[in-house]
Amino acid sequence: MHVLVCVWENETAITMAHDEANASDFSKGLLQSKELYKYILETSVYPREQDALKELRILTHNHALAIMASALDVCQLIDMLLKLVNARKTIELGIFTGYSLLLTGLTLPEDGKVIAINVNRSSYELGLPVIKKAGVEDKIDFRKSEPLPVLDELLNHKEKEGGFDFAFVDDADKGVTGATMRGL
């Protein structure tokens, strides 16, 4: 079974807050009520968030481009899907500071791997100390690149790389990569 999750740029956005009691998080996706979204975060998402994820969320909140962070409710869905399909090998396009990547690393079994592709490494470097502290750095194969060259390489070397149990496209050229991902 294979799962592909795409979050279209600017469709899902979140403003992270230091103080969860005064959180002003809001999704521009399906939920159009700030109050309902805050309620979902406070009653369902935050209570399930591991300490390392919370640390990275707060760290990301201070970034000038924090709006690019993966939505917390989407990440909770990713966690559930990874467990549901018993994912061992995943791929993620668009990393930013690595919240969803950290979540994936924490959810995968000890022998699990995730290929992480991002056009720059600087924002990933911001979250890397938290990823290392959480002990999941060895599960991550970070590749600094545009997505298409790496995806082409993976398609051309299927016997070497194999297939993937789960793919998450968070911040990439989704029109092009979506079609390519169907071949993986």
Rosetta constraint file for C-alpha pairs under 8 A:
AtomPair CA 1 CA 85 HARMONIC 6.63 0.50
AtomPair CA 1 CA 165 HARMONIC 6.55 0.50
AtomPair CA 2 CA 85 HARMONIC 7.65 0.50
AtomPair CA 2 CA 164 HARMONIC 6.90 0.50
AtomPair CA 2 CA 165 HARMONIC 4.83 0.50
AtomPair CA 2 CA 166 HARMONIC 5.57 0.50
AtomPair CA 2 CA 167 HARMONIC 7.96 0.50
AtomPair CA 3 CA 81 HARMONIC 7.80 0.50
AtomPair CA 3 CA 165 HARMONIC 6.51 0.50
AtomPair CA 3 CA 166 HARMONIC 4.72 0.50
AtomPair CA 3 CA 167 HARMONIC 6.20 0.50
AtomPair CA 4 CA 166 HARMONIC 5.86 0.50
AtomPair CA 4 CA 167 HARMONIC 4.66 0.50
AtomPair CA 4 CA 168 HARMONIC 5.82 0.50
AtomPair CA 4 CA 169 HARMONIC 7.69 0.50
AtomPair CA 5 CA 78 HARMONIC 7.89 0.50
AtomPair CA 5 CA 167 HARMONIC 6.25 0.50
AtomPair CA 5 CA 168 HARMONIC 4.83 0.50
AtomPair CA 5 CA 169 HARMONIC 6.25 0.50
AtomPair CA 6 CA 168 HARMONIC 5.89 0.50
AtomPair CA 6 CA 169 HARMONIC 4.73 0.50
AtomPair CA 6 CA 170 HARMONIC 6.00 0.50
AtomPair CA 6 CA 174 HARMONIC 7.95 0.50
AtomPair CA 7 CA 11 HARMONIC 7.10 0.50
AtomPair CA 7 CA 12 HARMONIC 6.76 0.50
AtomPair CA 7 CA 169 HARMONIC 6.45 0.50
AtomPair CA 7 CA 170 HARMONIC 5.21 0.50
AtomPair CA 7 CA 171 HARMONIC 7.62 0.50
AtomPair CA 8 CA 12 HARMONIC 7.02 0.50
AtomPair CA 8 CA 170 HARMONIC 6.95 0.50
AtomPair CA 8 CA 171 HARMONIC 7.51 0.50
AtomPair CA 8 CA 174 HARMONIC 7.40 0.50
AtomPair CA 9 CA 170 HARMONIC 7.41 0.50
AtomPair CA 9 CA 171 HARMONIC 6.38 0.50
AtomPair CA 10 CA 28 HARMONIC 7.67 0.50
AtomPair CA 11 CA 28 HARMONIC 5.69 0.50
AtomPair CA 11 CA 29 HARMONIC 5.39 0.50
AtomPair CA 12 CA 27 HARMONIC 5.52 0.50
AtomPair CA 12 CA 28 HARMONIC 5.06 0.50
AtomPair CA 12 CA 29 HARMONIC 4.94 0.50
AtomPair CA 12 CA 70 HARMONIC 7.87 0.50
AtomPair CA 12 CA 71 HARMONIC 6.41 0.50
AtomPair CA 13 CA 26 HARMONIC 7.04 0.50
AtomPair CA 13 CA 27 HARMONIC 5.35 0.50
AtomPair CA 13 CA 28 HARMONIC 5.77 0.50
AtomPair CA 13 CA 29 HARMONIC 7.65 0.50
AtomPair CA 13 CA 67 HARMONIC 5.74 0.50
AtomPair CA 13 CA 68 HARMONIC 6.98 0.50
AtomPair CA 13 CA 69 HARMONIC 7.43 0.50
AtomPair CA 13 CA 70 HARMONIC 7.51 0.50
AtomPair CA 13 CA 71 HARMONIC 6.23 0.50
AtomPair CA 14 CA 25 HARMONIC 5.54 0.50
AtomPair CA 14 CA 26 HARMONIC 5.34 0.50
AtomPair CA 14 CA 27 HARMONIC 5.67 0.50
AtomPair CA 14 CA 28 HARMONIC 7.86 0.50
AtomPair CA 14 CA 66 HARMONIC 7.93 0.50
AtomPair CA 14 CA 67 HARMONIC 5.81 0.50
AtomPair CA 14 CA 69 HARMONIC 7.15 0.50
AtomPair CA 14 CA 70 HARMONIC 7.69 0.50
AtomPair CA 14 CA 71 HARMONIC 5.81 0.50
AtomPair CA 14 CA 72 HARMONIC 7.96 0.50
AtomPair CA 15 CA 24 HARMONIC 6.75 0.50
AtomPair CA 15 CA 25 HARMONIC 5.01 0.50
AtomPair CA 15 CA 26 HARMONIC 6.58 0.50
AtomPair CA 15 CA 61 HARMONIC 7.17 0.50
AtomPair CA 15 CA 66 HARMONIC 7.00 0.50
AtomPair CA 15 CA 67 HARMONIC 6.18 0.50
AtomPair CA 16 CA 23 HARMONIC 7.23 0.50
AtomPair CA 16 CA 24 HARMONIC 7.27 0.50
AtomPair CA 16 CA 25 HARMONIC 5.78 0.50
AtomPair CA 16 CA 57 HARMONIC 7.02 0.50
AtomPair CA 16 CA 58 HARMONIC 6.99 0.50
AtomPair CA 16 CA 60 HARMONIC 7.87 0.50
AtomPair CA 16 CA 61 HARMONIC 5.11 0.50
AtomPair CA 16 CA 66 HARMONIC 7.57 0.50
AtomPair CA 17 CA 22 HARMONIC 7.50 0.50
AtomPair CA 17 CA 23 HARMONIC 5.21 0.50
AtomPair CA 17 CA 24 HARMONIC 6.63 0.50
AtomPair CA 17 CA 25 HARMONIC 7.03 0.50
AtomPair CA 17 CA 58 HARMONIC 6.93 0.50
AtomPair CA 17 CA 61 HARMONIC 6.57 0.50
AtomPair CA 18 CA 23 HARMONIC 7.46 0.50
AtomPair CA 18 CA 58 HARMONIC 5.84 0.50
AtomPair CA 18 CA 61 HARMONIC 7.62 0.50
AtomPair CA 19 CA 23 HARMONIC 6.02 0.50
AtomPair CA 20 CA 42 HARMONIC 7.28 0.50
AtomPair CA 21 CA 42 HARMONIC 7.88 0.50
AtomPair CA 23 CA 38 HARMONIC 6.91 0.50
AtomPair CA 24 CA 34 HARMONIC 7.56 0.50
AtomPair CA 24 CA 38 HARMONIC 6.77 0.50
AtomPair CA 25 CA 34 HARMONIC 7.31 0.50
AtomPair CA 25 CA 37 HARMONIC 7.08 0.50
AtomPair CA 25 CA 38 HARMONIC 6.00 0.50
AtomPair CA 25 CA 41 HARMONIC 7.86 0.50
AtomPair CA 26 CA 33 HARMONIC 7.83 0.50
AtomPair CA 26 CA 34 HARMONIC 5.37 0.50
AtomPair CA 26 CA 37 HARMONIC 5.79 0.50
AtomPair CA 26 CA 38 HARMONIC 6.78 0.50
AtomPair CA 27 CA 31 HARMONIC 6.16 0.50
AtomPair CA 27 CA 32 HARMONIC 7.11 0.50
AtomPair CA 27 CA 34 HARMONIC 7.54 0.50
AtomPair CA 27 CA 37 HARMONIC 6.76 0.50
AtomPair CA 27 CA 71 HARMONIC 7.41 0.50
AtomPair CA 28 CA 32 HARMONIC 6.48 0.50
AtomPair CA 31 CA 36 HARMONIC 7.42 0.50
AtomPair CA 31 CA 37 HARMONIC 6.53 0.50
AtomPair CA 32 CA 37 HARMONIC 7.93 0.50
AtomPair CA 33 CA 37 HARMONIC 6.21 0.50
AtomPair CA 34 CA 38 HARMONIC 6.02 0.50
AtomPair CA 35 CA 39 HARMONIC 6.14 0.50
AtomPair CA 36 CA 40 HARMONIC 6.22 0.50
AtomPair CA 37 CA 41 HARMONIC 6.24 0.50
AtomPair CA 38 CA 42 HARMONIC 6.09 0.50
AtomPair CA 39 CA 43 HARMONIC 5.95 0.50
AtomPair CA 40 CA 44 HARMONIC 5.40 0.50
AtomPair CA 40 CA 45 HARMONIC 6.59 0.50
AtomPair CA 41 CA 45 HARMONIC 4.59 0.50
AtomPair CA 41 CA 46 HARMONIC 5.68 0.50
AtomPair CA 41 CA 72 HARMONIC 7.67 0.50
AtomPair CA 41 CA 73 HARMONIC 7.20 0.50
AtomPair CA 42 CA 46 HARMONIC 5.49 0.50
AtomPair CA 42 CA 47 HARMONIC 7.06 0.50
AtomPair CA 43 CA 47 HARMONIC 6.59 0.50
AtomPair CA 44 CA 48 HARMONIC 6.71 0.50
AtomPair CA 45 CA 49 HARMONIC 6.25 0.50
AtomPair CA 45 CA 72 HARMONIC 6.85 0.50
AtomPair CA 45 CA 73 HARMONIC 6.40 0.50
AtomPair CA 45 CA 76 HARMONIC 6.74 0.50
AtomPair CA 49 CA 53 HARMONIC 6.20 0.50
AtomPair CA 49 CA 54 HARMONIC 6.29 0.50
AtomPair CA 50 CA 54 HARMONIC 6.30 0.50
AtomPair CA 51 CA 55 HARMONIC 6.13 0.50
AtomPair CA 52 CA 56 HARMONIC 6.26 0.50
AtomPair CA 52 CA 130 HARMONIC 6.44 0.50
AtomPair CA 52 CA 131 HARMONIC 7.67 0.50
AtomPair CA 52 CA 133 HARMONIC 7.92 0.50
AtomPair CA 52 CA 134 HARMONIC 6.20 0.50
AtomPair CA 53 CA 57 HARMONIC 6.01 0.50
AtomPair CA 53 CA 99 HARMONIC 6.49 0.50
AtomPair CA 53 CA 102 HARMONIC 7.03 0.50
AtomPair CA 53 CA 103 HARMONIC 6.88 0.50
AtomPair CA 54 CA 58 HARMONIC 6.22 0.50
AtomPair CA 55 CA 59 HARMONIC 6.19 0.50
AtomPair CA 55 CA 130 HARMONIC 7.32 0.50
AtomPair CA 56 CA 60 HARMONIC 5.94 0.50
AtomPair CA 56 CA 97 HARMONIC 7.82 0.50
AtomPair CA 56 CA 98 HARMONIC 7.98 0.50
AtomPair CA 56 CA 99 HARMONIC 6.40 0.50
AtomPair CA 56 CA 127 HARMONIC 6.29 0.50
AtomPair CA 56 CA 130 HARMONIC 6.42 0.50
AtomPair CA 57 CA 61 HARMONIC 6.14 0.50
AtomPair CA 57 CA 99 HARMONIC 6.82 0.50
AtomPair CA 58 CA 62 HARMONIC 7.03 0.50
AtomPair CA 59 CA 63 HARMONIC 7.31 0.50
AtomPair CA 59 CA 127 HARMONIC 7.69 0.50
AtomPair CA 60 CA 66 HARMONIC 5.85 0.50
AtomPair CA 60 CA 69 HARMONIC 7.35 0.50
AtomPair CA 60 CA 97 HARMONIC 6.58 0.50
AtomPair CA 60 CA 127 HARMONIC 7.77 0.50
AtomPair CA 61 CA 66 HARMONIC 5.39 0.50
AtomPair CA 62 CA 66 HARMONIC 6.87 0.50
AtomPair CA 65 CA 69 HARMONIC 7.95 0.50
AtomPair CA 68 CA 96 HARMONIC 6.97 0.50
AtomPair CA 68 CA 171 HARMONIC 7.74 0.50
AtomPair CA 69 CA 96 HARMONIC 6.55 0.50
AtomPair CA 69 CA 97 HARMONIC 7.33 0.50
AtomPair CA 69 CA 99 HARMONIC 7.32 0.50
AtomPair CA 70 CA 74 HARMONIC 7.10 0.50
AtomPair CA 70 CA 75 HARMONIC 6.88 0.50
AtomPair CA 70 CA 99 HARMONIC 6.82 0.50
AtomPair CA 70 CA 100 HARMONIC 6.43 0.50
AtomPair CA 70 CA 170 HARMONIC 7.01 0.50
AtomPair CA 71 CA 75 HARMONIC 6.34 0.50
AtomPair CA 72 CA 76 HARMONIC 6.26 0.50
AtomPair CA 73 CA 77 HARMONIC 6.44 0.50
AtomPair CA 74 CA 78 HARMONIC 6.25 0.50
AtomPair CA 75 CA 79 HARMONIC 6.18 0.50
AtomPair CA 75 CA 100 HARMONIC 5.99 0.50
AtomPair CA 75 CA 103 HARMONIC 7.36 0.50
AtomPair CA 76 CA 80 HARMONIC 6.42 0.50
AtomPair CA 77 CA 81 HARMONIC 6.17 0.50
AtomPair CA 78 CA 82 HARMONIC 6.01 0.50
AtomPair CA 78 CA 104 HARMONIC 7.85 0.50
AtomPair CA 79 CA 83 HARMONIC 6.37 0.50
AtomPair CA 79 CA 103 HARMONIC 6.96 0.50
AtomPair CA 79 CA 104 HARMONIC 6.91 0.50
AtomPair CA 79 CA 107 HARMONIC 6.52 0.50
AtomPair CA 80 CA 84 HARMONIC 6.06 0.50
AtomPair CA 81 CA 85 HARMONIC 6.17 0.50
AtomPair CA 82 CA 86 HARMONIC 5.92 0.50
AtomPair CA 82 CA 87 HARMONIC 5.20 0.50
AtomPair CA 82 CA 104 HARMONIC 7.61 0.50
AtomPair CA 82 CA 107 HARMONIC 7.06 0.50
AtomPair CA 82 CA 108 HARMONIC 7.37 0.50
AtomPair CA 82 CA 166 HARMONIC 7.05 0.50
AtomPair CA 83 CA 87 HARMONIC 6.55 0.50
AtomPair CA 83 CA 107 HARMONIC 7.19 0.50
AtomPair CA 83 CA 108 HARMONIC 7.89 0.50
AtomPair CA 85 CA 165 HARMONIC 7.23 0.50
AtomPair CA 86 CA 165 HARMONIC 7.99 0.50
AtomPair CA 87 CA 108 HARMONIC 6.52 0.50
AtomPair CA 87 CA 112 HARMONIC 7.56 0.50
AtomPair CA 87 CA 165 HARMONIC 5.20 0.50
AtomPair CA 87 CA 166 HARMONIC 6.46 0.50
AtomPair CA 88 CA 108 HARMONIC 6.01 0.50
AtomPair CA 88 CA 109 HARMONIC 6.61 0.50
AtomPair CA 88 CA 111 HARMONIC 7.07 0.50
AtomPair CA 88 CA 112 HARMONIC 4.36 0.50
AtomPair CA 88 CA 113 HARMONIC 6.26 0.50
AtomPair CA 88 CA 165 HARMONIC 6.59 0.50
AtomPair CA 89 CA 112 HARMONIC 5.70 0.50
AtomPair CA 89 CA 113 HARMONIC 4.95 0.50
AtomPair CA 89 CA 114 HARMONIC 5.77 0.50
AtomPair CA 89 CA 163 HARMONIC 7.77 0.50
AtomPair CA 89 CA 164 HARMONIC 5.25 0.50
AtomPair CA 89 CA 165 HARMONIC 5.56 0.50
AtomPair CA 89 CA 166 HARMONIC 6.95 0.50
AtomPair CA 90 CA 113 HARMONIC 6.35 0.50
AtomPair CA 90 CA 114 HARMONIC 4.60 0.50
AtomPair CA 90 CA 115 HARMONIC 6.38 0.50
AtomPair CA 90 CA 164 HARMONIC 5.28 0.50
AtomPair CA 90 CA 165 HARMONIC 5.70 0.50
AtomPair CA 90 CA 166 HARMONIC 4.77 0.50
AtomPair CA 90 CA 167 HARMONIC 5.60 0.50
AtomPair CA 91 CA 114 HARMONIC 5.22 0.50
AtomPair CA 91 CA 115 HARMONIC 4.63 0.50
AtomPair CA 91 CA 116 HARMONIC 5.95 0.50
AtomPair CA 91 CA 117 HARMONIC 7.89 0.50
AtomPair CA 91 CA 164 HARMONIC 6.95 0.50
AtomPair CA 91 CA 166 HARMONIC 6.55 0.50
AtomPair CA 91 CA 167 HARMONIC 4.81 0.50
AtomPair CA 91 CA 168 HARMONIC 6.42 0.50
AtomPair CA 92 CA 101 HARMONIC 7.32 0.50
AtomPair CA 92 CA 114 HARMONIC 7.09 0.50
AtomPair CA 92 CA 115 HARMONIC 6.21 0.50
AtomPair CA 92 CA 116 HARMONIC 4.88 0.50
AtomPair CA 92 CA 117 HARMONIC 6.23 0.50
AtomPair CA 92 CA 167 HARMONIC 5.74 0.50
AtomPair CA 92 CA 168 HARMONIC 4.75 0.50
AtomPair CA 92 CA 169 HARMONIC 5.83 0.50
AtomPair CA 92 CA 170 HARMONIC 7.46 0.50
AtomPair CA 93 CA 116 HARMONIC 6.11 0.50
AtomPair CA 93 CA 117 HARMONIC 4.93 0.50
AtomPair CA 93 CA 118 HARMONIC 6.26 0.50
AtomPair CA 93 CA 147 HARMONIC 6.66 0.50
AtomPair CA 93 CA 168 HARMONIC 6.32 0.50
AtomPair CA 93 CA 169 HARMONIC 4.77 0.50
AtomPair CA 93 CA 170 HARMONIC 6.07 0.50
AtomPair CA 93 CA 171 HARMONIC 6.42 0.50
AtomPair CA 93 CA 172 HARMONIC 6.05 0.50
AtomPair CA 94 CA 116 HARMONIC 7.49 0.50
AtomPair CA 94 CA 117 HARMONIC 6.07 0.50
AtomPair CA 94 CA 118 HARMONIC 5.00 0.50
AtomPair CA 94 CA 119 HARMONIC 7.73 0.50
AtomPair CA 94 CA 169 HARMONIC 6.40 0.50
AtomPair CA 94 CA 170 HARMONIC 5.19 0.50
AtomPair CA 94 CA 171 HARMONIC 4.19 0.50
AtomPair CA 94 CA 172 HARMONIC 5.42 0.50
AtomPair CA 95 CA 99 HARMONIC 7.80 0.50
AtomPair CA 95 CA 100 HARMONIC 7.57 0.50
AtomPair CA 95 CA 101 HARMONIC 6.81 0.50
AtomPair CA 95 CA 116 HARMONIC 6.81 0.50
AtomPair CA 95 CA 117 HARMONIC 6.86 0.50
AtomPair CA 95 CA 118 HARMONIC 5.75 0.50
AtomPair CA 95 CA 124 HARMONIC 6.57 0.50
AtomPair CA 95 CA 170 HARMONIC 7.30 0.50
AtomPair CA 95 CA 171 HARMONIC 7.13 0.50
AtomPair CA 96 CA 118 HARMONIC 7.59 0.50
AtomPair CA 96 CA 123 HARMONIC 5.30 0.50
AtomPair CA 96 CA 124 HARMONIC 5.62 0.50
AtomPair CA 96 CA 171 HARMONIC 7.93 0.50
AtomPair CA 97 CA 123 HARMONIC 4.94 0.50
AtomPair CA 97 CA 124 HARMONIC 4.40 0.50
AtomPair CA 97 CA 125 HARMONIC 7.11 0.50
AtomPair CA 97 CA 126 HARMONIC 5.94 0.50
AtomPair CA 97 CA 127 HARMONIC 4.87 0.50
AtomPair CA 97 CA 128 HARMONIC 7.73 0.50
AtomPair CA 98 CA 102 HARMONIC 5.78 0.50
AtomPair CA 98 CA 124 HARMONIC 5.85 0.50
AtomPair CA 98 CA 127 HARMONIC 5.87 0.50
AtomPair CA 98 CA 128 HARMONIC 7.62 0.50
AtomPair CA 98 CA 131 HARMONIC 7.98 0.50
AtomPair CA 99 CA 103 HARMONIC 6.20 0.50
AtomPair CA 99 CA 127 HARMONIC 7.71 0.50
AtomPair CA 100 CA 104 HARMONIC 6.08 0.50
AtomPair CA 101 CA 105 HARMONIC 6.16 0.50
AtomPair CA 101 CA 114 HARMONIC 7.96 0.50
AtomPair CA 101 CA 116 HARMONIC 7.54 0.50
AtomPair CA 102 CA 106 HARMONIC 6.12 0.50
AtomPair CA 102 CA 131 HARMONIC 6.00 0.50
AtomPair CA 102 CA 136 HARMONIC 7.31 0.50
AtomPair CA 103 CA 107 HARMONIC 6.13 0.50
AtomPair CA 104 CA 108 HARMONIC 6.00 0.50
AtomPair CA 104 CA 114 HARMONIC 7.66 0.50
AtomPair CA 105 CA 112 HARMONIC 7.70 0.50
AtomPair CA 105 CA 113 HARMONIC 7.59 0.50
AtomPair CA 105 CA 114 HARMONIC 7.32 0.50
AtomPair CA 105 CA 136 HARMONIC 5.44 0.50
AtomPair CA 105 CA 137 HARMONIC 7.78 0.50
AtomPair CA 105 CA 139 HARMONIC 6.27 0.50
AtomPair CA 105 CA 140 HARMONIC 7.27 0.50
AtomPair CA 106 CA 134 HARMONIC 7.82 0.50
AtomPair CA 106 CA 136 HARMONIC 6.56 0.50
AtomPair CA 108 CA 112 HARMONIC 5.16 0.50
AtomPair CA 108 CA 113 HARMONIC 7.43 0.50
AtomPair CA 110 CA 139 HARMONIC 7.91 0.50
AtomPair CA 111 CA 139 HARMONIC 7.51 0.50
AtomPair CA 112 CA 139 HARMONIC 6.15 0.50
AtomPair CA 113 CA 139 HARMONIC 4.62 0.50
AtomPair CA 113 CA 140 HARMONIC 5.96 0.50
AtomPair CA 113 CA 141 HARMONIC 7.35 0.50
AtomPair CA 114 CA 139 HARMONIC 6.16 0.50
AtomPair CA 114 CA 140 HARMONIC 5.09 0.50
AtomPair CA 114 CA 141 HARMONIC 6.12 0.50
AtomPair CA 115 CA 140 HARMONIC 6.05 0.50
AtomPair CA 115 CA 141 HARMONIC 4.72 0.50
AtomPair CA 115 CA 142 HARMONIC 6.01 0.50
AtomPair CA 115 CA 143 HARMONIC 7.30 0.50
AtomPair CA 116 CA 140 HARMONIC 6.73 0.50
AtomPair CA 116 CA 141 HARMONIC 5.93 0.50
AtomPair CA 116 CA 142 HARMONIC 4.66 0.50
AtomPair CA 116 CA 143 HARMONIC 5.98 0.50
AtomPair CA 117 CA 142 HARMONIC 6.03 0.50
AtomPair CA 117 CA 143 HARMONIC 4.89 0.50
AtomPair CA 117 CA 144 HARMONIC 5.97 0.50
AtomPair CA 117 CA 145 HARMONIC 6.28 0.50
AtomPair CA 117 CA 146 HARMONIC 7.36 0.50
AtomPair CA 117 CA 147 HARMONIC 6.21 0.50
AtomPair CA 117 CA 150 HARMONIC 7.76 0.50
AtomPair CA 118 CA 142 HARMONIC 7.85 0.50
AtomPair CA 118 CA 143 HARMONIC 6.59 0.50
AtomPair CA 118 CA 144 HARMONIC 5.27 0.50
AtomPair CA 118 CA 145 HARMONIC 5.68 0.50
AtomPair CA 118 CA 146 HARMONIC 6.49 0.50
AtomPair CA 118 CA 147 HARMONIC 7.04 0.50
AtomPair CA 118 CA 172 HARMONIC 7.95 0.50
AtomPair CA 119 CA 144 HARMONIC 5.40 0.50
AtomPair CA 119 CA 145 HARMONIC 4.66 0.50
AtomPair CA 119 CA 146 HARMONIC 5.09 0.50
AtomPair CA 119 CA 147 HARMONIC 7.60 0.50
AtomPair CA 120 CA 124 HARMONIC 7.78 0.50
AtomPair CA 120 CA 144 HARMONIC 5.74 0.50
AtomPair CA 120 CA 145 HARMONIC 7.11 0.50
AtomPair CA 121 CA 125 HARMONIC 6.02 0.50
AtomPair CA 121 CA 144 HARMONIC 6.26 0.50
AtomPair CA 122 CA 126 HARMONIC 6.71 0.50
AtomPair CA 123 CA 127 HARMONIC 7.12 0.50
AtomPair CA 124 CA 128 HARMONIC 6.09 0.50
AtomPair CA 125 CA 129 HARMONIC 7.52 0.50
AtomPair CA 127 CA 131 HARMONIC 6.36 0.50
AtomPair CA 128 CA 132 HARMONIC 6.02 0.50
AtomPair CA 128 CA 137 HARMONIC 7.94 0.50
AtomPair CA 129 CA 133 HARMONIC 6.04 0.50
AtomPair CA 130 CA 134 HARMONIC 6.11 0.50
AtomPair CA 131 CA 135 HARMONIC 6.48 0.50
AtomPair CA 131 CA 136 HARMONIC 6.00 0.50
AtomPair CA 131 CA 137 HARMONIC 5.88 0.50
AtomPair CA 132 CA 136 HARMONIC 6.20 0.50
AtomPair CA 132 CA 137 HARMONIC 5.28 0.50
AtomPair CA 136 CA 140 HARMONIC 7.14 0.50
AtomPair CA 143 CA 150 HARMONIC 7.99 0.50
AtomPair CA 145 CA 149 HARMONIC 7.33 0.50
AtomPair CA 145 CA 150 HARMONIC 7.09 0.50
AtomPair CA 146 CA 150 HARMONIC 7.31 0.50
AtomPair CA 147 CA 151 HARMONIC 6.07 0.50
AtomPair CA 147 CA 172 HARMONIC 7.04 0.50
AtomPair CA 147 CA 173 HARMONIC 7.65 0.50
AtomPair CA 147 CA 177 HARMONIC 7.07 0.50
AtomPair CA 148 CA 152 HARMONIC 5.88 0.50
AtomPair CA 148 CA 176 HARMONIC 7.83 0.50
AtomPair CA 148 CA 177 HARMONIC 6.61 0.50
AtomPair CA 148 CA 180 HARMONIC 7.87 0.50
AtomPair CA 149 CA 153 HARMONIC 6.15 0.50
AtomPair CA 150 CA 154 HARMONIC 6.16 0.50
AtomPair CA 151 CA 155 HARMONIC 6.12 0.50
AtomPair CA 151 CA 177 HARMONIC 7.97 0.50
AtomPair CA 151 CA 180 HARMONIC 7.06 0.50
AtomPair CA 151 CA 181 HARMONIC 7.50 0.50
AtomPair CA 152 CA 156 HARMONIC 6.12 0.50
AtomPair CA 152 CA 180 HARMONIC 7.94 0.50
AtomPair CA 153 CA 157 HARMONIC 6.18 0.50
AtomPair CA 154 CA 158 HARMONIC 5.93 0.50
AtomPair CA 154 CA 161 HARMONIC 6.38 0.50
AtomPair CA 154 CA 184 HARMONIC 7.50 0.50
AtomPair CA 155 CA 183 HARMONIC 7.07 0.50
AtomPair CA 155 CA 184 HARMONIC 6.16 0.50
AtomPair CA 157 CA 161 HARMONIC 6.20 0.50
AtomPair CA 157 CA 162 HARMONIC 7.87 0.50
AtomPair CA 158 CA 162 HARMONIC 4.83 0.50
AtomPair CA 158 CA 163 HARMONIC 6.91 0.50
AtomPair CA 158 CA 184 HARMONIC 7.92 0.50
AtomPair CA 163 CA 184 HARMONIC 5.97 0.50
AtomPair CA 164 CA 184 HARMONIC 7.05 0.50
AtomPair CA 169 CA 174 HARMONIC 7.21 0.50
AtomPair CA 172 CA 177 HARMONIC 7.47 0.50
AtomPair CA 173 CA 177 HARMONIC 6.00 0.50
AtomPair CA 174 CA 178 HARMONIC 5.39 0.50
AtomPair CA 175 CA 179 HARMONIC 7.08 0.50
AtomPair CA 176 CA 180 HARMONIC 6.59 0.50
AtomPair CA 177 CA 181 HARMONIC 5.86 0.50
AtomPair CA 178 CA 182 HARMONIC 6.72 0.50
AtomPair CA 179 CA 183 HARMONIC 7.50 0.50
AtomPair CA 180 CA 184 HARMONIC 7.26 0.50
